[in-house]
Amino acid sequence: MRRVVITGLGAISPLGNDVNTMWSGLLEGKCAIDYIKSINTENLPVRIGAEVKDFRPEDYGIDRPMIRHNDRYALYALAAASQAMRDSGLEVGKDVDPSRFGCAIGSGVGGIQTFCREHSSMLENGARGVSPLFIPEMIANIASGNVAITYHAEGPNLPVVTACATGTHSIGEAYRLIREGRADAMISGGAEAALCEMAICGFANSKALTTSDDPMAASLPFDLRRKGFVIGEGAGIMILEEYEAARRRGAHIYAEVSGYGNTCDAFHYTAPRSDAKCATACIRLALEEAGYKDGEQLYVNAHGTGTPLNDKSETLAIKQALGETAARRAVISSTKSMMGHMLGATGAIELVICALTLRDGKVAPTIHLDEPDPECDLDYTPHTARDYAAGLTISNSFGFGGQNACVALRRI
């Protein structure tokens, strides 16, 4: 099995439209959650979200036809991929054969803004009101397809769709493709832009979203007051490469992808298992593959949605996977406390955060953790960032349908 490393990072997020701005905001404990401004929320059950701000796709070399003919989620992916490719310095044709260069960028709901727009146009104007580009703009694989077109990635193309575990699964599957020799480099991650009326109503009516009307008391992972997640948007992209090839070309290496777990609760379409059995197995798979040893300095970027059931079951899964003593030594945080839940993009963004944690030896906090839930009794890095020289990180993601994903990164 070949070694796989991260050589490029890109991010579009509620805290900033590049990696460094986002990371600085996280370490400062900034909250990007606010009243939604991009749509009229007067008649919506929820008015709070974590929006991407001041996004200009042309700043990332995306031309006007591409801007006109892509859903916002795909534009986020293209922008984050542009950053990651530039950061990596990878040259297709020189450093990697196009036929050995792949793309794995997923989305939880795809082009839902396009779907809503075209549905309204059909009701108003009939069949002729539906754009001939409706389907290619709406489908959940088009971000991966258009990124592959842009960078001549002719190898494996695998757009994963596993709800809120999408970004983590995408990077895990890209890691496997390189590890097993089916590709030499991959552009991988997740993208989402679901801040629209239909998505907000759907999530709110399923009781998944917080009903808080205070942006500073809305996303409350592991807090006794939590009532649901805050919907966010953005994209996280990584460039993964085979280690020896990256070393030969002198690439900057952020971290090694060292383990991956993928399981399913097979229990309920929205609720996690109360015994956390399958989430536990998922975390164990990633840790075992990464060669985790008891006593290692471990950082866990928790799924930490701020929903009543998730935070309890994830706490239990961490304890069961690590053992009680090791779980209490681990340093954990939920960056959703600052950026909300970016659905299919969130796992990818959180793995970008894990790579930066290893690089800088700093852990972003869980803000607003003022009343810890007694059933969530681990070290969640409340309020402020801290210095911590983690040698290994894991990122957990869990999604509707019982999807569980965990990817481990190791300092190199």
C-alpha positions in Angstrom: 0.0 0.0 0.0 1.3 3.4 -1.0 1.5 6.5 1.3 -0.8 9.4 0.7 -0.1 13.0 1.6 -1.8 16.4 1.4 0.0 19.1 -0.7 -2.7 21.7 -1.3 -5.6 23.2 0.6 -8.5 25.4 -0.5 -11.5 26.8 1.3 -14.6 28.9 0.8 -16.3 29.4 4.2 -18.5 31.7 6.3 -15.3 32.9 8.1 -13.5 33.7 4.9 -12.9 32.8 1.3 -9.4 31.5 1.6 -7.6 29.1 4.0 -5.6 31.6 5.9 -8.5 34.0 6.6 -10.7 31.1 7.7 -8.0 29.6 10.0 -7.2 33.0 11.6 -10.9 33.5 12.3 -11.2 30.1 13.9 -8.2 30.6 16.2 -9.6 34.0 17.2 -12.9 32.3 18.1 -14.9 34.4 15.7 -18.5 33.5 15.0 -19.7 33.8 11.4 -23.3 33.0 12.3 -25.8 35.8 11.7 -29.2 36.6 10.3 -29.5 35.4 6.7 -29.2 38.3 4.3 -29.2 36.6 0.9 -32.9 35.7 0.9 -36.1 37.0 2.5 -36.6 35.1 5.7 -39.8 36.9 6.8 -42.0 33.8 6.3 -39.4 31.2 7.1 -39.3 29.2 10.4 -35.6 29.9 10.7 -33.8 33.3 10.1 -30.2 32.4 11.2 -27.5 30.8 9.1 -23.8 30.9 8.3 -23.4 32.5 4.9 -20.4 32.8 2.7 -19.8 36.6 2.3 -18.3 38.7 -0.5 -17.8 35.8 -2.8 -16.6 36.8 -6.3 -16.0 33.7 -8.5 -14.0 35.8 -11.0 -11.4 36.3 -8.3 -10.5 32.6 -8.7 -10.2 32.7 -12.5 -13.7 31.4 -13.2 -14.9 32.9 -16.5 -18.3 34.5 -17.2 -19.8 31.5 -19.1 -18.9 29.2 -16.2 -20.3 31.6 -13.7 -23.6 31.9 -15.6 -23.9 28.1 -16.1 -23.1 26.7 -12.6 -25.0 26.5 -9.4 -23.5 28.3 -6.5 -22.3 25.1 -4.9 -20.3 24.2 -8.0 -18.7 27.7 -8.1 -17.6 27.3 -4.5 -16.0 24.0 -5.5 -14.2 25.6 -8.4 -13.0 28.5 -6.3 -11.7 26.2 -3.5 -10.1 23.9 -6.1 -8.3 26.8 -7.7 -6.8 27.7 -4.3 -5.8 24.1 -3.6 -4.1 23.6 -7.0 -2.2 26.8 -6.7 -1.1 25.9 -3.2 0.1 22.5 -4.3 2.1 23.7 -7.3 1.0 20.5 -9.0 1.4 20.7 -12.8 -0.7 18.3 -14.8 1.3 16.7 -17.6 4.6 17.4 -15.8 4.1 16.2 -12.2 1.2 13.8 -12.9 -0.1 12.1 -16.0 -3.7 13.3 -16.7 -4.9 9.7 -16.9 -3.6 9.1 -13.3 -5.1 12.3 -11.9 -8.6 12.1 -10.5 -11.3 14.1 -8.8 -13.6 13.3 -5.9 -15.8 16.2 -4.9 -19.2 15.5 -3.4 -22.2 17.5 -2.3 -25.0 16.5 0.1 -27.9 18.1 -1.9 -26.2 19.4 -5.1 -27.7 22.3 -7.0 -30.8 22.9 -4.9 -30.8 26.6 -5.6 -31.0 25.8 -9.4 -33.8 23.3 -8.7 -35.9 25.9 -6.8 -35.3 28.6 -9.4 -36.2 26.3 -12.3 -39.3 24.9 -10.5 -40.6 28.4 -10.0 -39.9 29.2 -13.6 -41.9 26.1 -14.7 -44.9 27.0 -12.6 -44.8 30.6 -13.9 -44.0 29.9 -17.6 -44.7 26.3 -18.3 -42.4 23.7 -19.9 -40.6 26.3 -22.0 -39.6 28.2 -18.8 -37.2 25.4 -17.8 -33.6 26.0 -18.8 -32.0 23.4 -21.1 -29.1 23.6 -18.6 -31.3 22.8 -15.6 -30.1 19.2 -15.2 -26.3 19.8 -15.7 -26.5 22.7 -13.3 -28.5 20.8 -10.7 -26.9 17.4 -10.5 -24.7 16.6 -7.5 -21.7 15.3 -9.6 -21.3 18.4 -11.7 -18.9 20.2 -9.4 -16.6 17.2 -9.6 -17.1 17.0 -13.3 -16.4 20.7 -13.9 -13.3 20.7 -11.7 -12.0 17.7 -13.6 -12.6 19.5 -16.9 -10.8 22.6 -15.6 -7.7 20.7 -14.5 -7.6 17.9 -17.1 -8.2 15.2 -14.5 -8.8 12.2 -16.7 -8.5 9.5 -14.0 -11.1 8.3 -11.5 -14.0 10.7 -10.9 -16.0 9.8 -7.8 -18.5 12.4 -6.5 -19.7 10.9 -3.2 -23.2 11.8 -1.9 -23.6 10.7 1.7 -25.4 13.7 3.3 -23.4 15.3 6.0 -20.6 12.7 5.7 -20.0 13.6 2.1 -16.8 15.6 2.4 -15.1 13.1 4.7 -16.1 10.1 2.5 -14.9 11.9 -0.6 -11.4 12.5 0.9 -11.4 8.9 2.3 -12.2 7.4 -1.0 -9.7 9.5 -2.8 -7.1 8.4 -0.3 -8.0 4.8 -1.0 -7.6 5.2 -4.8 -4.1 6.6 -4.4 -3.1 4.1 -1.7 -4.2 1.2 -3.8 -2.4 2.5 -7.0 -5.5 3.4 -9.0 -4.5 7.1 -9.1 -1.4 9.2 -8.4 -3.1 12.4 -7.3 -6.6 13.5 -6.6 -8.5 16.8 -6.1 -11.0 15.9 -3.3 -13.5 17.5 -0.9 -17.0 18.7 -0.7 -19.2 21.7 -1.6 -22.6 23.0 -0.6 -24.9 26.0 -1.1 -28.2 25.1 0.4 -29.2 28.4 2.0 -32.5 28.7 0.2 -36.1 28.7 1.2 -36.9 25.1 0.3 -33.8 23.6 2.1 -34.3 25.7 5.2 -38.0 24.7 5.5 -37.2 21.1 4.9 -34.5 20.9 7.6 -36.5 23.1 10.0 -39.6 21.0 9.6 -37.7 17.8 10.3 -36.6 19.5 13.6 -32.9 19.4 12.7 -32.4 23.2 12.8 -32.1 25.4 15.9 -35.0 27.6 16.6 -32.8 30.2 18.4 -33.2 33.7 17.3 -29.9 34.8 18.7 -26.9 34.2 16.4 -24.6 34.0 19.5 -26.7 31.3 21.1 -27.6 29.2 18.0 -24.8 26.7 17.3 -24.1 25.2 20.7 -22.2 21.9 20.3 -22.0 19.8 23.6 -23.9 22.5 25.5 -27.0 21.7 27.6 -28.9 24.5 25.7 -28.4 23.1 22.2 -31.6 22.6 20.1 -30.3 21.9 16.6 -27.7 22.9 14.0 -27.2 26.1 12.1 -27.2 25.6 8.3 -24.0 26.9 6.6 -22.4 26.8 3.2 -19.0 26.7 1.5 -16.4 24.3 0.1 -13.3 22.5 1.3 -10.8 21.0 -1.2 -7.5 19.1 -0.8 -4.9 17.9 -3.2 -3.8 14.4 -2.3 -0.7 12.8 -3.8 1.3 9.7 -3.5 4.1 10.5 -1.0 7.2 9.6 -3.1 6.0 11.6 -6.1 5.3 14.6 -3.9 8.7 14.3 -2.2 10.5 14.1 -5.5 9.0 17.3 -6.8 9.7 19.1 -3.6 6.1 19.7 -2.7 5.1 21.2 0.7 3.4 18.5 2.6 0.8 19.4 5.2 0.1 16.0 6.6 -0.2 12.3 5.7 -3.6 10.7 5.3 -3.2 7.6 7.4 -6.6 6.1 8.1 -10.2 5.9 7.0 -13.3 4.4 8.5 -16.7 4.0 6.7 -19.7 2.3 8.4 -23.5 2.6 8.5 -25.8 2.6 11.5 -28.4 0.7 9.5 -30.9 2.0 12.1 -32.9 5.1 11.2 -33.0 7.6 8.4 -32.2 10.7 10.6 -31.4 9.6 14.2 -28.1 8.1 15.3 -28.0 4.8 17.2 -28.1 5.5 21.0 -25.4 2.9 21.6 -23.1 4.5 19.1 -22.0 1.0 18.0 -21.3 1.7 14.3 -19.9 5.2 14.8 -17.5 3.6 17.3 -16.5 1.0 14.7 -15.9 3.7 12.2 -13.6 5.7 14.4 -11.7 2.5 15.4 -11.2 1.6 11.7 -9.5 5.0 11.0 -7.4 4.8 14.2 -6.3 1.2 13.6 -5.3 2.0 10.0 -3.4 5.1 11.2 -1.4 3.0 13.7 -2.8 4.9 16.7 -1.0 4.0 19.9 -2.4 4.7 23.4 -0.8 7.8 24.8 -0.4 9.6 21.4 -1.3 13.3 21.3 -4.7 13.2 19.5 -6.9 15.9 18.3 -10.5 15.1 17.3 -12.5 17.5 15.1 -15.9 16.4 16.2 -19.0 16.3 14.0 -20.5 18.3 16.9 -23.6 19.6 15.3 -25.4 21.0 18.4 -28.3 18.6 18.0 -29.5 16.8 21.2 -28.9 13.3 19.9 -25.7 13.7 17.9 -23.5 15.2 20.6 -24.4 12.6 23.1 -23.9 9.6 20.8 -20.6 11.1 19.4 -19.3 11.5 22.9 -20.1 7.9 23.6 -18.5 6.8 20.3 -15.3 8.6 21.2 -15.2 7.0 24.6 -15.9 3.5 23.2 -13.3 3.9 20.4 -10.5 5.2 22.5 -11.3 3.9 25.9 -12.4 6.1 28.8 -8.9 7.2 29.9 -7.6 8.0 26.4 -10.8 9.8 25.5 -10.4 12.1 28.5 -6.8 12.9 27.4 -7.9 13.7 23.8 -8.3 17.3 22.8 -11.6 17.8 20.9 -13.5 20.7 19.4 -16.4 21.5 17.1 -15.7 24.2 14.6 -19.4 24.2 13.7 -19.8 26.4 16.8 -18.3 29.2 14.6 -19.2 28.3 11.0 -22.4 26.3 11.3 -23.0 23.0 9.5 -22.0 23.1 5.9 -23.7 19.8 5.1 -21.8 18.0 2.3 -18.9 20.5 2.6 -18.4 20.3 6.3 -16.2 17.2 6.5 -13.8 18.5 3.9 -13.5 21.9 5.6 -12.9 20.1 8.9 -10.1 18.0 7.4 -8.5 21.2 6.1 -8.7 22.4 9.7 -7.1 19.1 10.9 -4.2 19.6 8.5 -3.7 23.1 9.8 -3.9 21.9 13.4 -1.0 19.5 12.7 1.0 22.2 10.9 0.7 24.9 13.5 0.2 23.0 16.8 -2.9 24.9 17.6 -6.5 23.8 18.2 -9.5 25.9 17.3 -12.1 26.2 20.1 -15.7 25.3 20.7 -17.2 28.7 21.4 -20.3 29.4 23.4 -19.8 26.3 25.5 -21.2 27.9 28.6 -23.3 25.1 30.1 -21.7 21.8 29.3 -24.1 18.8 29.1 -23.2 16.3 31.8 -23.5 13.6 29.2 -20.9 15.4 27.1 -18.1 15.4 29.5 -14.9 15.3 27.5 -12.4 18.1 26.7 -14.0 20.1 23.9 -11.6 23.1 24.1 -14.2 25.6 25.4 -14.1 29.3 24.4 -10.5 29.9 23.3 -7.9 28.2 21.1 -4.9 26.5 22.7 -1.4 25.3 21.8 -1.3 21.5 21.4 1.3 19.5 19.5 -1.0 16.8 18.1 0.8 14.1 16.2 -2.5 12.6 14.9 -5.9 14.0 14.2 -9.2 12.5 13.2 -12.3 14.1 11.8 -15.7 12.6 12.4 -18.7 13.1 10.1 -22.2 11.5 10.5 -25.1 11.9 8.1 -28.7 11.1 7.5 -29.2 7.5 6.4 -26.8 6.4 9.2 -23.7 7.4 7.3 -20.5 7.4 9.4 -17.1 8.6 8.2 -13.8 9.2 9.9 -10.4 10.2 8.3 -7.1 10.3 10.2 -4.2 12.6 9.4 -0.7 12.2 10.8 2.1 14.7 11.1 4.9 13.9 8.7 
